[in-house]
Amino acid sequence: MATRYRVLASSQQTGQKQQSMDLVGDPMLGDPTYAKRCADSYAMKLNSDFKLHVCDWVGVIEPYEHVD
Protein backbone atom coordinates (compact mmCIF):
# COMPACT_ATOMS: atom_id res chain seq x y z
CA MET A 1 0.00 0.00 0.00
CA ALA A 2 1.12 3.52 -0.71
CA THR A 3 -0.14 6.94 0.28
CA ARG A 4 -1.66 8.91 -2.59
CA TYR A 5 -3.48 12.23 -2.56
CA ARG A 6 -6.89 13.23 -3.84
CA VAL A 7 -6.89 16.53 -5.72
CA LEU A 8 -9.78 18.73 -4.60
CA ALA A 9 -10.98 22.31 -4.57
CA SER A 10 -12.97 23.59 -1.62
CA SER A 11 -15.35 26.55 -1.39
CA GLN A 12 -16.17 28.03 1.97
CA GLN A 13 -19.16 29.95 0.56
CA THR A 14 -20.87 26.82 -0.74
CA GLY A 15 -19.51 24.40 1.86
CA GLN A 16 -18.62 22.01 -0.96
CA LYS A 17 -15.60 20.21 -2.32
CA GLN A 18 -15.11 19.25 -5.95
CA GLN A 19 -12.68 16.47 -6.90
CA SER A 20 -10.60 16.67 -10.05
CA MET A 21 -11.05 13.50 -12.06
CA ASP A 22 -8.48 14.38 -14.74
CA LEU A 23 -5.66 12.93 -12.65
CA VAL A 24 -7.15 9.56 -11.67
CA GLY A 25 -4.42 6.95 -11.96
CA ASP A 26 -1.59 9.51 -12.08
CA PRO A 27 1.36 7.81 -10.31
CA MET A 28 2.81 11.22 -9.35
CA LEU A 29 -0.06 11.76 -6.91
CA GLY A 30 2.12 10.08 -4.29
CA ASP A 31 4.08 13.34 -4.06
CA PRO A 32 2.19 15.83 -1.86
CA THR A 33 3.93 18.84 -3.41
CA TYR A 34 2.86 17.80 -6.91
CA ALA A 35 -0.67 17.00 -5.71
CA LYS A 36 -0.98 20.42 -4.03
CA ARG A 37 0.15 22.19 -7.22
CA CYS A 38 -2.49 20.24 -9.15
CA ALA A 39 -5.13 21.13 -6.56
CA ASP A 40 -4.23 24.83 -6.71
CA SER A 41 -4.42 24.72 -10.51
CA TYR A 42 -7.81 22.99 -10.36
CA ALA A 43 -9.10 25.62 -7.91
CA MET A 44 -7.92 28.40 -10.22
CA LYS A 45 -9.87 26.79 -13.08
CA LEU A 46 -13.04 26.60 -10.99
CA ASN A 47 -12.59 30.24 -9.97
CA SER A 48 -12.16 31.34 -13.59
CA ASP A 49 -15.26 29.30 -14.56
CA PHE A 50 -17.18 30.91 -11.65
CA LYS A 51 -18.22 27.38 -10.64
CA LEU A 52 -21.42 27.36 -8.54
CA HIS A 53 -21.45 31.17 -8.84
CA VAL A 54 -18.53 31.65 -6.43
CA CYS A 55 -14.84 32.41 -6.85
CA ASP A 56 -13.42 31.42 -3.46
CA TRP A 57 -12.17 27.96 -4.48
CA VAL A 58 -8.89 26.86 -2.88
CA GLY A 59 -6.82 23.79 -3.63
CA VAL A 60 -6.93 20.96 -1.09
CA ILE A 61 -5.35 17.51 -0.98
CA GLU A 62 -6.51 14.54 1.07
CA PRO A 63 -4.32 11.48 1.67
CA TYR A 64 -5.60 7.93 1.16
CA GLU A 65 -4.05 4.51 1.07
CA HIS A 66 -3.72 3.12 -2.46
CA VAL A 67 -3.43 -0.61 -3.03
CA ASP A 68 -1.21 -1.46 -6.01
C-alpha positions in Angstrom: 0.0 0.0 0.0 1.1 3.5 -0.7 -0.1 6.9 0.3 -1.7 8.9 -2.6 -3.5 12.2 -2.6 -6.9 13.2 -3.8 -6.9 16.5 -5.7 -9.8 18.7 -4.6 -11.0 22.3 -4.6 -13.0 23.6 -1.6 -15.3 26.6 -1.4 -16.2 28.0 2.0 -19.2 30.0 0.6 -20.9 26.8 -0.7 -19.5 24.4 1.9 -18.6 22.0 -1.0 -15.6 20.2 -2.3 -15.1 19.2 -5.9 -12.7 16.5 -6.9 -10.6 16.7 -10.0 -11.1 13.5 -12.1 -8.5 14.4 -14.7 -5.7 12.9 -12.7 -7.2 9.6 -11.7 -4.4 7.0 -12.0 -1.6 9.5 -12.1 1.4 7.8 -10.3 2.8 11.2 -9.4 -0.1 11.8 -6.9 2.1 10.1 -4.3 4.1 13.3 -4.1 2.2 15.8 -1.9 3.9 18.8 -3.4 2.9 17.8 -6.9 -0.7 17.0 -5.7 -1.0 20.4 -4.0 0.1 22.2 -7.2 -2.5 20.2 -9.2 -5.1 21.1 -6.6 -4.2 24.8 -6.7 -4.4 24.7 -10.5 -7.8 23.0 -10.4 -9.1 25.6 -7.9 -7.9 28.4 -10.2 -9.9 26.8 -13.1 -13.0 26.6 -11.0 -12.6 30.2 -10.0 -12.2 31.3 -13.6 -15.3 29.3 -14.6 -17.2 30.9 -11.6 -18.2 27.4 -10.6 -21.4 27.4 -8.5 -21.5 31.2 -8.8 -18.5 31.7 -6.4 -14.8 32.4 -6.8 -13.4 31.4 -3.5 -12.2 28.0 -4.5 -8.9 26.9 -2.9 -6.8 23.8 -3.6 -6.9 21.0 -1.1 -5.3 17.5 -1.0 -6.5 14.5 1.1 -4.3 11.5 1.7 -5.6 7.9 1.2 -4.1 4.5 1.1 -3.7 3.1 -2.5 -3.4 -0.6 -3.0 -1.2 -1.5 -6.0 
